[in-house]
Amino acid sequence: MHDFCFTIPYGLAVLGGGVAGYLRRGSTASLAGGAGSGLVLLLAGYLSLQAFHNRRNSRLALALETFCSLGLTFVMAQRYLQTSKIMPAALVAALSAVMSLFYLYKIATGGNHIPPKSE
């Protein structure tokens, strides 16, 4: 499975969560954190998709995805430990931890599998 197949929906979910947190509670921290992280993830997913179309791997995209998901895992796990609230802290921390493991797996296996060019 290619990283952009998961990164784009993950980025949309994080972006949507940040916007929802702002609209429901007026939280500018949710807007900045969620929208910022979501946009970085969407950019990384787009870079990875474009690299795949060019039959290459994007190390930059994979690095952005990994650092962003690890950062979200750490920050939201800390927030869960402080508040004990499942929504959104534990949910985002768990999802980000799973995505971090996926990205680390992709790094360990050399990135996206590029099929041989058919002639």
LUMTOR-871995 format. One record per residue: x, y, z of N, C-alpha, C, O in turn; residue in one letter. Coordinates in pm, whole numbers, padded with zeros to 5 digits, always signed. Example, Ala and Ser with C-alpha at 12.3 -4.5 7.8 and 13.67 -1.06 7.14 Angstrom:
residues 2
+01319-00569+00780+01230-00450+00780+01320-00330+00780+01424-00332+00846A+01285-00225+00708+01367-00106+00714+01290+00003+00787+01341+00114+00804S
end
This chain:
residues 119
+00085-00117+00000+00000+00000+00000+00090+00124+00000+00191+00128+00070M+00053+00221-00076+00132+00343-00090+00096+00441+00021-00018+00447+00067H+00195+00518+00061+00173+00609+00175+00068+00714+00146-00007+00752+00236D+00060+00763+00023-00038+00868-00007-00182+00818+00003-00273+00899+00021F-00203+00688-00009-00338+00632+00004-00395+00653+00145-00516+00663+00162C-00307+00660+00243-00349+00682+00381-00325+00826+00426-00399+00879+00508F-00222+00889+00371-00185+01023+00417-00290+01127+00381-00321+01213+00463T-00345+01120+00263-00444+01221+00221-00570+01213+00308-00615+01317+00356I-00630+01094+00330-00746+01089+00421-00709+01126+00566-00788+01190+00635P-00591+01086+00610-00544+01122+00745-00530+01273+00757-00573+01331+00857Y-00472+01337+00658-00458+01482+00658-00593+01552+00658-00611+01652+00728G-00688+01500+00580-00822+01558+00578-00891+01544+00713-00960+01636+00757L-00872+01430+00779-00932+01408+00910-00873+01503+01015-00947+01560+01096A-00742+01521+01013-00677+01611+01108-00719+01755+01080-00750+01830+01173V-00721+01794+00954-00765+01928+00916-00910+01952+00959-00943+02056+01016L-00996+01855+00930-01137+01866+00968-01155+01874+01118-01241+01948+01166G-01077+01798+01192-01084+01802+01337-01044+01938+01394-01105+01987+01488G-00941+01997+01336-00898+02130+01379-01003+02236+01353-01030+02321+01438G-01063+02230+01234-01168+02326+01200-01291+02303+01288-01352+02399+01335V-01327+02177+01311-01442+02146+01396-01419+02195+01540-01510+02248+01603A-01297+02176+01591-01266+02225+01725-01278+02376+01736-01322+02429+01838G-01239+02444+01630-01253+02591+01630-01399+02632+01622-01443+02722+01694Y-01475+02567+01535-01616+02605+01518-01700+02572+01641-01791+02647+01675L-01672+02460+01708-01752+02420+01824-01714+02494+01951-01802+02532+02029R-01586+02514+01973-01540+02571+02100-01466+02704+02085-01430+02767+02184R-01445+02747+01962-01371+02870+01941-01223+02857+01973-01155+02956+02002G-01171+02734+01968-01033+02706+02005-00938+02738+01889-00933+02666+01789S-00862+02846+01905-00764+02880+01802-00647+02781+01804-00582+02762+01701T-00620+02719+01919-00515+02617+01926-00554+02496+01840-00469+02441+01770A-00680+02456+01844-00727+02347+01759-00716+02383+01612-00675+02302+01529S-00754+02506+01582-00748+02551+01442-00603+02553+01394-00574+02502+01286L-00515+02613+01471-00374+02622+01430-00309+02484+01423-00243+02451+01324A-00328+02404+01526-00265+02272+01530-00325+02176+01428-00252+02109+01355G-00457+02171+01423-00523+02079+01331-00509+02120+01187-00476+02038+01100G-00533+02248+01160-00522+02295+01022-00378+02292+00975-00349+02253+00862A-00286+02333+01062-00145+02331+01024-00096+02190+00996-00034+02165+00892G-00123+02099+01088-00080+01960+01069-00152+01896+00950-00090+01825+00870S-00280+01922+00939-00356+01865+00827-00305+01913+00693-00295+01834+00599G-00274+02042+00682-00222+02095+00556-00084+02040+00524-00054+02012+00408L+00001+02023+00625+00134+01962+00602+00117+01819+00554+00187+01776+00462V+00025+01744+00615+00001+01606+00573-00055+01600+00431-00017+01513+00352L-00146+01691+00399-00201+01694+00263-00092+01728+00161-00088+01669+00053L-00006+01822+00194+00106+01856+00106+00198+01736+00087+00239+01706-00025L+00230+01668+00196+00317+01550+00188+00251+01439+00104+00318+01374+00023A+00121+01418+00124+00051+01318+00044+00052+01353-00104+00069+01266-00189G+00033+01482-00135+00036+01527-00274+00175+01509-00334+00188+01463-00447Y+00280+01545-00259+00417+01527-00307+00447+01380-00335+00510+01346-00434L+00401+01294-00245+00422+01150-00262+00347+01097-00385+00400+01014-00459S+00225+01144-00405+00147+01101-00521+00213+01147-00650+00222+01070-00746L+00260+01272-00654+00327+01323-00774+00456+01246-00801+00487+01215-00916Q+00531+01216-00697+00654+01138-00713+00620+00999-00767+00692+00947-00853A+00513+00940-00718+00473+00807-00765+00436+00812-00913+00471+00722-00989F+00366+00917-00954+00332+00932-01097+00458+00945-01183+00459+00906-01299H+00563+01001-01124+00691+01014-01195+00781+00893-01173+00899+00895-01209N+00725+00787-01114+00794+00661-01091+00914+00678-00998+01021+00621-01022R+00894+00756-00893+00998+00781-00794+00939+00772-00654+00817+00768-00637R+01026+00770-00555+00986+00783-00416+01021+00923-00369+01122+00979-00412N+00940+00980-00283+00968+01113-00228+01011+01098-00083+00929+01074+00006S+01141+01112-00060+01191+01105+00077+01142+01223+00160+01117+01210+00280R+01130+01338+00095+01080+01457+00165+00938+01434+00216+00907+01465+00331L+00852+01378+00131+00714+01352+00171+00710+01253+00286+00636+01274+00383A+00788+01147+00278+00788+01047+00384+00840+01105+00515+00791+01070+00622L+00940+01193+00507+00992+01258+00628+00886+01350+00689+00865+01349+00810A+00818+01430+00606+00712+01518+00656+00601+01438+00722+00555+01473+00831L+00558+01331+00657+00451+01247+00710+00490+01188+00845+00412+01189+00940E+00612+01137+00853+00658+01072+00975+00671+01171+01090+00621+01145+01200T+00737+01283+01066+00755+01382+01173+00622+01441+01220+00603+01464+01339F+00532+01464+01126+00402+01520+01162+00321+01421+01247+00262+01459+01348C+00319+01295+01205+00242+01196+01281+00305+01168+01417+00234+01148+01515S+00439+01165+01424+00504+01146+01554+00477+01264+01646+00454+01247+01766L+00479+01385+01590+00449+01504+01670+00307+01503+01723+00283+01533+01840G+00212+01468+01636+00073+01459+01680+00054+01351+01785-00022+01369+01880L+00122+01239+01769+00113+01131+01868+00159+01181+02004+00090+01161+02105T+00274+01246+02008+00329+01296+02134+00240+01402+02197+00205+01391+02315F+00203+01502+02120+00124+01614+02174-00013+01567+02223-00056+01604+02332V-00080+01486+02143-00215+01443+02181-00212+01338+02293-00306+01330+02372M-00106+01259+02301-00094+01165+02414-00073+01244+02543-00130+01209+02647A+00007+01350+02537+00025+01436+02655-00107+01500+02697-00140+01508+02815Q-00183+01546+02597-00312+01609+02627-00407+01506+02689-00480+01539+02782R-00406+01382+02639-00492+01278+02697-00453+01250+02842-00539+01235+02928Y-00323+01244+02869-00277+01218+03005-00318+01331+03100-00341+01307+03219L-00327+01453+03049-00368+01566+03132-00519+01572+03153-00566+01604+03263Q-00596+01540+03049-00742+01560+03056-00822+01431+03069-00937+01435+03112T-00766+01319+03032-00835+01189+03027-00956+01189+02934-01047+01109+02951S-00957+01278+02835-01067+01284+02739-01033+01202+02616-00928+01218+02554K-01126+01112+02583-01105+01026+02466-01115+01108+02338-01037+01089+02245I-01214+01199+02333-01232+01284+02215-01179+01421+02245-01221+01479+02345M-01094+01477+02170-01024+01423+02054-00887+01366+02086-00827+01300+02002P-00837+01390+02208-00697+01361+02238-00658+01215+02218-00563+01187+02145A-00728+01122+02281-00691+00981+02270-00711+00929+02128-00631+00850+02078A-00818+00973+02064-00846+00929+01928-00737+00974+01832-00687+00893+01753L-00699+01100+01838-00594+01151+01749-00460+01088+01784-00382+01055+01693V-00431+01069+01912-00305+01006+01952-00297+00863+01900-00193+00822+01849A-00405+00788+01912-00405+00649+01865-00392+00642+01712-00313+00564+01660A-00470+00724+01642-00462+00725+01496-00323+00768+01450-00268+00708+01358L-00267+00868+01514-00134+00915+01476-00026+00812+01508+00071+00800+01434S-00043+00737+01616+00053+00631+01650+00051+00522+01544+00156+00473+01502A-00069+00483+01500-00081+00383+01394-00016+00434+01265+00056+00360+01198V-00043+00559+01231+00016+00616+01109+00167+00626+01122+00239+00604+01024M+00218+00659+01240+00362+00665+01262+00426+00529+01238+00531+00519+01174S+00363+00424+01288+00415+00289+01265+00414+00254+01116+00507+00191+01066L+00310+00294+01046+00302+00271+00902+00414+00343+00829+00480+00286+00743F+00437+00470+00864+00543+00547+00798+00681+00490+00829+00766+00485+00741Y+00703+00448+00953+00831+00385+00988+00851+00255+00911+00962+00223+00870L+00743+00180+00892+00749+00059+00809+00787+00095+00665+00870+00028+00604Y+00727+00202+00612+00758+00243+00474+00905+00285+00463+00970+00255+00363K+00956+00353+00565+01098+00391+00563+01185+00266+00566+01282+00256+00490I+01151+00170+00652+01231+00048+00666+01230-00037+00539+01328-00107+00511A+01121-00031+00462+01111-00113+00341+01145-00037+00214+01130-00090+00104T+01193+00087+00229+01238+00160+00111+01135+00246+00042+01156+00285-00073G+01026+00276+00106+00926+00364+00046+00822+00289-00035+00801+00169-00016G+00757+00362-00125+00652+00302-00208+00712+00206-00310+00819+00231-00366N+00642+00099-00333+00684+00003-00436+00647+00061-00572+00530+00090-00599H+00747+00078-00656+00725+00129-00791+00724+00010-00885+00827-00056-00900I+00610-00021-00949+00605-00137-01038+00693-00113-01161+00715+00002-01201P+00743-00222-01221+00824-00205-01343+00741-00142-01455+00621-00166-01467P+00809-00062-01534+00742+00008-01643+00702-00091-01752+00785-00167-01801K+00574-00089-01789+00527-00177-01897+00548-00106-02029+00527+00015-02041S+00589-00183-02128+00617-00120-02258+00514-00153-02360+00524-00108-02474E
end
